[in-house]
C-alpha cells in the first residue's frame, strides 16, 4: 500500500518526533542506563530500579490518562506516589478476593509491561523541549484558589522577578539528597528493624511474599484467620522484595527509610499545591524532612504502615482540591482510587485525611454560589460510594472482625485510662520548638493575606485535635447554638432556631464524651509534622515574596538564598543524626547471625523458648532478638508477634500465660520454667544479646541440656526430648 502525501508527512513527523533527543529524553536515557547498571550489581542496586517502578510508574500512567489539566511537577510526583501505593494494594485485594495469587510469572509479566508502558509514555511526554515560561505560569491565578486573591505576585504588589527561581528545583533536589542520606545514615548498623511493630510487619510481609496474596491469614505461622489489620504497606514491600531480591530485613529497613525521605517530598508537594509557590516546597521539605523529629523517629517504633499512609494523604488532598474545582471526571476517579487505597494502607490516616478533605471543602465552598455547591454533591457521594464498592471485601472483613466485636463489647469504640494522655516529650521533642514556631509564623502571615491555604491547614489541625479529644466539641456547642439560633430567627426557620436553642443549653462541664481508641493524642502529635510542614513552607514562600526585587543582582541574590537554605538543611540534619532510640532496638547483628544459624541447623518444627516482657494488658512482647525467629526463620516461639491477639481467645490466653511465666521469672522459680518447657514441647532455648529474665546459667548443668550455639552474647541451648 502506498501512503498518500498527507499520511506520509504525518508518519515522517511522528518518526522525527519520536527520534528527537530532547534534554528530557537524554535525562531519561541516562537514568535508565544508570539504574540498569546498578541493578546488575546486587539486590540493593536493583532496589534503585524497582523502587521507582513500583512507587511512581503505576500512578504516573493512571494520572496521565486522566483527562484533566496537568499539575506542576512536584504535586504530580506526590500524586503518583499515592496512586501507586493505592493501585498495588487494590490489585492484591481483588486478586485475593478472586482466589488468585500474584505468582512469579504474573508478577514478572506485570513488571515488564509496567516498565515498557511507563518508558514509552515518558519518552513521548519528554519529546518537547521546554519553552520560556512566566514565573508562575504553571498554576495561574484563579478566583477559587485556596491561597485567596493575594496568591499571585501581581495581586500583592510583589515584583514578578524572583531571584533564584531557576535555582529552586536544584535546591530542592539537594535538600532531598541530604534528607535521604540522613535517613540511611540513621540506620547504619541496625541489623533488624526496631521495636514491637516491626516484628509483626515482617511476618505479614513474609506471608504476602510467599503466598502472593493479601496477608489476612497468618497460617502456618500463627493460627490467625481473617486478620483485620491494614496491609497495603506489606504487599508493597513484599512485591519490592520479590523483584529486587533483597532479604526481608533489608527490604524493610532500606525501603522504609526511602519512604521516610519521600514523605518530606510529599509534604513539599502538598505545600507547593496549596500555596502555589515553588519556595513553599523548599521550606516544607526542610521543615518536614530535616527540622521535624517526625517522621524520622518512626524508625525507632517501626511505624512503617503509618508512614506509608501519610505518603498517600497529600496526593489525595491534591486530587480532591482539583476535583472540587471541577476539573472533570478524571480527578474524581483519582480521588476514588486514593480513598480506596488509603483505607487498605492505614485506616487511622484515612480518618486524618478525611479531616483535611473537609477543611479544604469548607475553604473552597465559602466563596462559591449555591449552584456550584449543589453540582459537587453528586460526584462527592458517587466517589465515596465507589471507594466503598471497590474495597467491599476489605470493609466487610473490618466490620465483621473489628467493628461489630468492638460495638458489642462493654466499652464499645471508646478508650479509657491514661492511654490518651498527651506526651509533652513528644510534642516538644528536639527541634519541634523551631518547627511549631515556623508553622505559627506561616499561619499568621497566611491569615494576614487571607490565604485559603493557611485557613484550610488550621481547620485541619483543629479537626485533628477534636478527633483525639472529642470533648472539645462540647465547648463549641454554645457558640454554635447562638449562631444557629440567630440565623434561624432571621430566616424564620423554626427548626433551625430550636436546634440552636438546644445547643445553647448544653453545659460543657456536664458532658464528657469518651475518646475513640483508634485516635489518641500521641498519634495526632506524631502526625503534626505534615500540617506544620505545610505552614512552614507557606512562611518561607511569603517571606521570600516580600524580599526586594533585586533587579541588579538577581543571580547573587538567588545564590545567597540557596546557600542559606542548604546551610539550614545541614544544621538541621546534624541535629538529627542520632534519631534512632537504642532503647527500642531489640536485636543485634549477633542475633541476625544466630537466626541464620538456626535456619540451617534446626528442623522446621523446632520450638523455641524466648525471653519475653510485659507490654500491653492483652499482649506480651519479646525481649531480645529471639522474637525474630518466627518472621525470619519460620520457627515457633513461645512469645509470637503481637498479632496472635487476633486468634482464638483460648489460644490468646494460653500464649499470654506462657509468656508471663518467662516475664515474671525470678531466681528460685526454675521448676516453673522446666515444667513449661515440658508442657510446651520446647526443643530449643534462645537467649539473645540484649538479654532478659532468662540467662544461660539457669540451664547449665541440667541433665540433657546442651549448648549448641554461643557467639557474641547469643546462646542457643538444645533441650532433651521427653521419652
Helices and strands as residue ranges (DSSP letters): H 5-19, H 23-39, H 43-52, I 53-57, H 58-65, H 73-97, H 104-125, H 153-156, H 165-186, H 195-211, H 232-244, H 248-275, H 278-286, I 287-291, H 298-301, H 304-324, H 329-345, H 347-365, H 370-390, H 392-398, I 399-403, H 404-408, H 424-427, H 432-448, H 452-468, H 472-491, H 494-505, G 508-510, H 521-525, H 529-545, H 554-575, G 582-584, H 589-601, E 607-610, E 612-616, E 619-622, G 625-628, I 629-633, E 636-637, G 642-646, H 649-663, H 670-679, E 684-687, G 696-698, E 706-711, E 714-718
